[in-house]
Amino acid sequence: ADTVLWERAWEVTGLLIAEMSEDCRKNGAGFLVVNHPGTDQFYLTGKEQDPHLRASRLAQQASQWGFEFVDLSPWFARDWSAHQARFEFATDYHWNEHGHRVAAQALRDVVSEKLRNLLDSK
């Protein structure tokens, strides 16, 4: 029963994101879904399941429903390999300054590439 509820939740999530994407497209605005990686991908928490599940589900839905998707995991993985610095506060799972910096760098890279492609196409 739990699996059925999760499958339904993913289905509804995909439909809602697709609707938001279409509304943006109709109004001439871009729309990008960004996945923030789970900490289980980088350090053991004792709660490991499939750390890539959310990203793979969102990528599959992006393909199915036609919205843009970017996974920040590669940027966080590179940073973790280089610095071994935690991305969130010790008291909760909100990003700390370091996590925000990595995310900002990733989004800068993604947006810069999109702008270059847009300018190159004109």
C-alpha positions in Angstrom: 0.0 0.0 0.0 2.9 2.4 0.8 4.4 1.8 -2.6 1.1 2.6 -4.3 0.8 5.9 -2.4 4.4 6.8 -3.4 3.8 6.0 -7.0 0.6 8.1 -7.0 2.5 10.9 -5.2 5.2 10.8 -8.0 2.6 10.8 -10.7 0.8 13.9 -9.2 4.2 15.6 -8.7 5.0 15.1 -12.4 1.6 16.4 -13.5 1.9 19.5 -11.4 5.4 20.3 -12.5 4.4 19.8 -16.1 1.4 22.2 -15.6 3.7 24.8 -14.1 6.1 24.4 -16.9 3.4 24.8 -19.5 2.0 27.9 -17.8 5.5 29.5 -17.9 6.0 28.5 -21.5 2.6 30.1 -22.5 3.7 33.3 -20.8 7.1 33.4 -22.4 9.0 32.5 -19.2 11.6 29.7 -18.7 11.1 27.0 -16.2 13.7 24.8 -14.7 13.3 22.1 -12.0 16.4 21.7 -9.8 17.2 18.7 -7.7 19.1 19.3 -4.5 21.0 16.1 -3.7 20.4 14.1 -0.5 23.2 14.0 2.0 23.2 10.2 1.7 25.1 10.5 -1.5 28.1 12.0 0.3 28.3 10.8 3.8 26.8 7.9 5.7 23.8 8.7 7.9 22.6 5.2 8.8 19.4 5.9 6.7 20.8 5.0 3.3 18.3 3.9 0.7 18.7 4.8 -3.0 20.3 8.3 -2.8 19.7 8.9 -6.5 16.0 8.0 -6.5 14.6 11.5 -6.4 16.9 12.7 -9.2 16.2 9.7 -11.4 12.5 10.0 -10.9 12.6 13.8 -11.7 14.7 13.1 -14.8 12.2 10.5 -16.0 9.3 12.9 -15.4 11.1 15.7 -17.2 11.5 13.4 -20.2 7.9 12.2 -20.0 6.3 15.6 -19.5 8.7 17.9 -21.3 10.1 20.2 -18.6 13.7 21.1 -18.0 15.5 19.4 -15.2 19.0 19.8 -13.7 20.5 17.7 -10.9 23.0 19.5 -8.7 24.6 16.2 -7.5 27.7 16.5 -9.8 28.6 19.8 -8.3 28.1 18.7 -4.8 30.0 15.4 -5.4 33.0 17.3 -6.9 33.0 19.6 -3.9 32.7 16.8 -1.4 35.6 14.9 -3.0 37.7 18.0 -2.9 36.9 19.4 0.6 34.9 16.9 2.6 33.0 19.8 4.1 29.4 19.3 5.1 26.7 21.1 3.2 24.1 21.5 6.0 23.9 22.7 9.5 24.5 20.1 12.3 21.1 20.8 13.8 18.9 20.2 10.7 19.1 19.5 7.0 19.1 23.2 5.8 22.1 24.2 3.8 24.8 26.1 5.6 26.9 28.8 3.9 29.1 26.2 2.2 26.0 24.3 0.8 24.6 27.6 -0.5 27.9 28.5 -2.1 28.1 25.1 -4.0 24.4 25.4 -5.1 25.0 29.0 -6.3 28.1 28.0 -8.3 26.1 25.1 -9.9 23.2 27.4 -10.8 25.6 30.0 -12.1 27.1 27.4 -14.4 23.7 26.1 -15.6 22.2 29.6 -16.2 25.4 30.8 -17.9 25.3 27.8 -20.3 21.6 28.5 -21.0 22.4 32.2 -21.8 25.3 31.3 -24.0 23.1 28.8 -26.0 20.4 31.4 -26.3 22.8 34.0 -27.6 24.5 31.6 -29.9 21.1 30.7 -31.4 20.4 34.3 -32.4 
